[in-house]
Every structure is written in structure tokens, then in C-alpha cells.
Amino acid sequence: MDKRLFITFEGPDGSGKTTIIKMVAKYLKNNNIDFVLTREPGGSLIAEQIRNIILNPNNLELSSTTEALLYAASRAQHFNEVIEPALMNNKLVLCDRFIDSSLAYQGVARGLGIDEVMEINRFAIKDVLPDLTIFFDLDPIIGLNRINNSEFREINRLDLEEKAFHYQVYEGYLKIVKMYQKRFKVVDAHKPIEEVYNNVINIIMEQLNR
């Protein structure tokens, strides 16, 4: 199946979206559905180098404005190298985080403004927004506890922020879901992983079969 479709996965840190994406990728592969799986920040060689700067826990003095611009720069490179070529070739693209992360983290939690962050990112992605965004709805403290209890998850600079910051991120996501409700689908990430996975698969297959 070749179909131009851009699906992004969003949610608080520790919401389980990365685990679910891997499960979705396995399902698509087993069903012979061609797709591209990628992530942000990163997704390409240069974008991954910018990711290392953003998430390095030693870079505590990184300003909010610089952080937002670095995310946009990484996204521009990633979009040009990976996402845009895949969409032009009528591929299904699955991306772990995209522009909505910047709107929630930098636009709301950092206080830079949703409109302001959207503006610099529109330039970076040539006004291309996802066709579908799946939001993993989870209490941010539960997500942080999952991260702290995981031996496989490396702690990054954003994980070290105060709890209040992560609640602001969550509130930011809720605002963005309301703003762009036509392209958002919300899944309850408090549920058991298999139930979350099944919900996500149903959402994706419904979109593919339209």
C-alpha cells in the first residue's frame, strides 16, 4: 500500500508513545504496508547532532529562545532530508514528535507563545502539518516515574526540569489539541500497553482506509 500520509505521535515524556510506535511499525511491516519511521529531535545525521546539543544535561544554560530555534533548525533539516522526500514518494510517514512538541514545550511551558513558535516552525517545514496526530494523554508525573524506573531510558536535560514545567507542557498539549482538534486523536495512555496499542492501530488503519 502506497499512500501519502503523515502521522505524528505526541505526548508527555514517559507516555509510552515510542514503545507503541515500534509496535505499530512491526504491525505495518507484517502487513506489507510500506512506511518510513523517524523521530524528533533528530531523524537525520545533522538533525541528530543538533539533538545532542538540545538534550545534553550539561547544557543547563541554554536559553528558551535558543532551544526553540535549535528545535526548528533540527526539524528543518529532518524535514528536508527525510519527511518531505518520503511524502513526495507517496509514503506513509510515522514520526515520534513533531511541531506540536515545540508548541507545547517552548510555546507554552517556556512562555515563548504558541503563535511565535509556530511562525518559526512554519518556515522550517514549509507549512506542511501532519494529516493525523495521535496524542498520548497521561499525567506527566506518572510519565516521569516511568522514566525514573526504567533502566533503558537515558535521562536528558528536559527530564531534569521541575514538575511544574512538565505540568505546563501537559496543559500546553491540551490547548493545542483543542486548537487543532480536526487532526488530533487522543488515546488514554494510562491504560495497559496492549489496549493503548490496539487503539492506536485502529486509528491508523481507519485513516489509511479512508
Contacts in CASP RR format, 6 or more apart in sequence:
PFRMAT RR
TARGET T0000
AUTHOR 0000-0000-0000
METHOD contacts of the structure
MODEL  1
MDKRLFITFEGPDGSGKTTIIKMVAKYLKNNNIDFVLTREPGGSLIAEQI
RNIILNPNNLELSSTTEALLYAASRAQHFNEVIEPALMNNKLVLCDRFID
SSLAYQGVARGLGIDEVMEINRFAIKDVLPDLTIFFDLDPIIGLNRINNS
EFREINRLDLEEKAFHYQVYEGYLKIVKMYQKRFKVVDAHKPIEEVYNNV
INIIMEQLNR
1 32 0 8 1.000
1 33 0 8 1.000
1 34 0 8 1.000
1 92 0 8 1.000
1 208 0 8 1.000
2 34 0 8 1.000
2 90 0 8 1.000
2 91 0 8 1.000
3 90 0 8 1.000
3 92 0 8 1.000
3 208 0 8 1.000
4 87 0 8 1.000
4 90 0 8 1.000
4 91 0 8 1.000
4 92 0 8 1.000
5 92 0 8 1.000
5 93 0 8 1.000
5 131 0 8 1.000
5 132 0 8 1.000
5 207 0 8 1.000
5 208 0 8 1.000
6 83 0 8 1.000
6 87 0 8 1.000
6 93 0 8 1.000
6 95 0 8 1.000
6 128 0 8 1.000
6 129 0 8 1.000
6 130 0 8 1.000
6 131 0 8 1.000
6 132 0 8 1.000
7 92 0 8 1.000
7 93 0 8 1.000
7 94 0 8 1.000
7 95 0 8 1.000
7 130 0 8 1.000
7 131 0 8 1.000
7 132 0 8 1.000
7 133 0 8 1.000
7 134 0 8 1.000
7 204 0 8 1.000
7 207 0 8 1.000
8 94 0 8 1.000
8 95 0 8 1.000
8 96 0 8 1.000
8 97 0 8 1.000
8 98 0 8 1.000
8 99 0 8 1.000
8 100 0 8 1.000
8 130 0 8 1.000
8 132 0 8 1.000
8 133 0 8 1.000
8 134 0 8 1.000
9 17 0 8 1.000
9 18 0 8 1.000
9 20 0 8 1.000
9 21 0 8 1.000
9 94 0 8 1.000
9 95 0 8 1.000
9 96 0 8 1.000
9 97 0 8 1.000
9 133 0 8 1.000
9 134 0 8 1.000
9 136 0 8 1.000
10 17 0 8 1.000
10 97 0 8 1.000
10 98 0 8 1.000
10 100 0 8 1.000
10 101 0 8 1.000
10 104 0 8 1.000
10 133 0 8 1.000
10 134 0 8 1.000
10 135 0 8 1.000
10 136 0 8 1.000
10 173 0 8 1.000
11 17 0 8 1.000
11 101 0 8 1.000
11 135 0 8 1.000
11 136 0 8 1.000
11 137 0 8 1.000
11 138 0 8 1.000
11 173 0 8 1.000
11 189 0 8 1.000
12 136 0 8 1.000
12 138 0 8 1.000
12 139 0 8 1.000
12 140 0 8 1.000
12 143 0 8 1.000
12 166 0 8 1.000
12 169 0 8 1.000
12 170 0 8 1.000
12 173 0 8 1.000
13 140 0 8 1.000
13 143 0 8 1.000
13 144 0 8 1.000
13 147 0 8 1.000
13 158 0 8 1.000
13 159 0 8 1.000
13 166 0 8 1.000
14 138 0 8 1.000
14 143 0 8 1.000
14 144 0 8 1.000
14 146 0 8 1.000
14 147 0 8 1.000
14 153 0 8 1.000
15 136 0 8 1.000
15 137 0 8 1.000
15 138 0 8 1.000
15 143 0 8 1.000
15 189 0 8 1.000
16 136 0 8 1.000
16 138 0 8 1.000
16 146 0 8 1.000
16 189 0 8 1.000
16 193 0 8 1.000
16 196 0 8 1.000
17 96 0 8 1.000
17 134 0 8 1.000
17 136 0 8 1.000
17 189 0 8 1.000
18 39 0 8 1.000
18 96 0 8 1.000
19 193 0 8 1.000
20 136 0 8 1.000
20 193 0 8 1.000
20 196 0 8 1.000
20 197 0 8 1.000
20 200 0 8 1.000
21 37 0 8 1.000
21 94 0 8 1.000
21 96 0 8 1.000
23 197 0 8 1.000
24 94 0 8 1.000
24 197 0 8 1.000
24 200 0 8 1.000
24 201 0 8 1.000
24 204 0 8 1.000
25 35 0 8 1.000
25 37 0 8 1.000
25 94 0 8 1.000
27 201 0 8 1.000
28 35 0 8 1.000
28 92 0 8 1.000
29 35 0 8 1.000
33 92 0 8 1.000
33 208 0 8 1.000
34 91 0 8 1.000
34 92 0 8 1.000
35 91 0 8 1.000
35 92 0 8 1.000
35 93 0 8 1.000
35 94 0 8 1.000
36 82 0 8 1.000
36 83 0 8 1.000
36 86 0 8 1.000
36 91 0 8 1.000
36 92 0 8 1.000
36 93 0 8 1.000
36 94 0 8 1.000
37 94 0 8 1.000
38 78 0 8 1.000
38 82 0 8 1.000
38 83 0 8 1.000
38 93 0 8 1.000
38 94 0 8 1.000
38 95 0 8 1.000
38 96 0 8 1.000
39 95 0 8 1.000
39 96 0 8 1.000
39 97 0 8 1.000
40 47 0 8 1.000
40 71 0 8 1.000
40 74 0 8 1.000
40 75 0 8 1.000
40 78 0 8 1.000
40 95 0 8 1.000
40 96 0 8 1.000
40 97 0 8 1.000
40 98 0 8 1.000
40 101 0 8 1.000
41 47 0 8 1.000
41 48 0 8 1.000
41 50 0 8 1.000
41 51 0 8 1.000
41 54 0 8 1.000
41 55 0 8 1.000
41 70 0 8 1.000
41 71 0 8 1.000
41 74 0 8 1.000
41 75 0 8 1.000
41 78 0 8 1.000
41 97 0 8 1.000
42 48 0 8 1.000
42 50 0 8 1.000
42 51 0 8 1.000
42 74 0 8 1.000
42 78 0 8 1.000
43 78 0 8 1.000
43 81 0 8 1.000
43 82 0 8 1.000
44 77 0 8 1.000
44 78 0 8 1.000
44 81 0 8 1.000
44 82 0 8 1.000
46 77 0 8 1.000
46 81 0 8 1.000
47 74 0 8 1.000
47 75 0 8 1.000
47 77 0 8 1.000
47 78 0 8 1.000
47 81 0 8 1.000
50 70 0 8 1.000
50 73 0 8 1.000
50 74 0 8 1.000
50 77 0 8 1.000
51 74 0 8 1.000
53 59 0 8 1.000
53 62 0 8 1.000
53 70 0 8 1.000
54 62 0 8 1.000
54 67 0 8 1.000
54 70 0 8 1.000
54 71 0 8 1.000
54 74 0 8 1.000
54 157 0 8 1.000
55 156 0 8 1.000
55 157 0 8 1.000
55 158 0 8 1.000
56 156 0 8 1.000
56 157 0 8 1.000
57 155 0 8 1.000
57 156 0 8 1.000
57 157 0 8 1.000
57 160 0 8 1.000
59 157 0 8 1.000
60 157 0 8 1.000
60 160 0 8 1.000
62 70 0 8 1.000
62 157 0 8 1.000
64 106 0 8 1.000
64 110 0 8 1.000
64 111 0 8 1.000
64 112 0 8 1.000
65 112 0 8 1.000
67 106 0 8 1.000
67 110 0 8 1.000
68 102 0 8 1.000
68 106 0 8 1.000
68 107 0 8 1.000
68 110 0 8 1.000
68 112 0 8 1.000
68 117 0 8 1.000
68 120 0 8 1.000
69 120 0 8 1.000
71 101 0 8 1.000
71 102 0 8 1.000
71 106 0 8 1.000
71 121 0 8 1.000
72 102 0 8 1.000
72 120 0 8 1.000
72 121 0 8 1.000
72 123 0 8 1.000
72 124 0 8 1.000
73 124 0 8 1.000
75 98 0 8 1.000
75 99 0 8 1.000
75 102 0 8 1.000
75 121 0 8 1.000
75 124 0 8 1.000
75 125 0 8 1.000
76 123 0 8 1.000
76 124 0 8 1.000
76 125 0 8 1.000
79 124 0 8 1.000
79 125 0 8 1.000
79 126 0 8 1.000
79 128 0 8 1.000
83 93 0 8 1.000
83 95 0 8 1.000
83 125 0 8 1.000
83 128 0 8 1.000
84 126 0 8 1.000
84 128 0 8 1.000
86 93 0 8 1.000
87 93 0 8 1.000
87 128 0 8 1.000
92 208 0 8 1.000
95 130 0 8 1.000
98 130 0 8 1.000
98 133 0 8 1.000
99 118 0 8 1.000
99 121 0 8 1.000
99 125 0 8 1.000
99 129 0 8 1.000
99 130 0 8 1.000
100 133 0 8 1.000
100 173 0 8 1.000
100 176 0 8 1.000
100 180 0 8 1.000
102 117 0 8 1.000
102 121 0 8 1.000
103 114 0 8 1.000
103 117 0 8 1.000
103 118 0 8 1.000
103 121 0 8 1.000
103 172 0 8 1.000
103 176 0 8 1.000
104 169 0 8 1.000
104 170 0 8 1.000
104 172 0 8 1.000
104 173 0 8 1.000
104 176 0 8 1.000
105 158 0 8 1.000
105 169 0 8 1.000
106 112 0 8 1.000
106 113 0 8 1.000
106 117 0 8 1.000
107 113 0 8 1.000
107 114 0 8 1.000
107 116 0 8 1.000
107 117 0 8 1.000
107 172 0 8 1.000
108 114 0 8 1.000
108 168 0 8 1.000
108 169 0 8 1.000
108 171 0 8 1.000
108 172 0 8 1.000
108 175 0 8 1.000
109 165 0 8 1.000
109 166 0 8 1.000
109 168 0 8 1.000
109 169 0 8 1.000
109 172 0 8 1.000
114 175 0 8 1.000
114 176 0 8 1.000
114 179 0 8 1.000
129 180 0 8 1.000
129 183 0 8 1.000
130 183 0 8 1.000
131 183 0 8 1.000
131 207 0 8 1.000
132 183 0 8 1.000
132 185 0 8 1.000
132 203 0 8 1.000
132 204 0 8 1.000
132 207 0 8 1.000
133 180 0 8 1.000
133 183 0 8 1.000
133 184 0 8 1.000
133 185 0 8 1.000
134 184 0 8 1.000
134 185 0 8 1.000
134 186 0 8 1.000
134 187 0 8 1.000
134 200 0 8 1.000
134 203 0 8 1.000
134 204 0 8 1.000
135 173 0 8 1.000
135 177 0 8 1.000
135 184 0 8 1.000
135 185 0 8 1.000
135 186 0 8 1.000
135 187 0 8 1.000
136 187 0 8 1.000
136 189 0 8 1.000
136 196 0 8 1.000
137 186 0 8 1.000
137 187 0 8 1.000
137 188 0 8 1.000
137 189 0 8 1.000
137 190 0 8 1.000
138 189 0 8 1.000
138 190 0 8 1.000
139 170 0 8 1.000
139 190 0 8 1.000
140 163 0 8 1.000
140 166 0 8 1.000
140 167 0 8 1.000
140 169 0 8 1.000
140 170 0 8 1.000
141 163 0 8 1.000
141 166 0 8 1.000
141 167 0 8 1.000
142 190 0 8 1.000
144 159 0 8 1.000
144 163 0 8 1.000
144 166 0 8 1.000
146 153 0 8 1.000
147 153 0 8 1.000
147 155 0 8 1.000
147 159 0 8 1.000
148 155 0 8 1.000
176 184 0 8 1.000
177 184 0 8 1.000
177 186 0 8 1.000
185 203 0 8 1.000
187 196 0 8 1.000
187 199 0 8 1.000
187 200 0 8 1.000
187 203 0 8 1.000
188 196 0 8 1.000
188 199 0 8 1.000
189 196 0 8 1.000
191 199 0 8 1.000
END
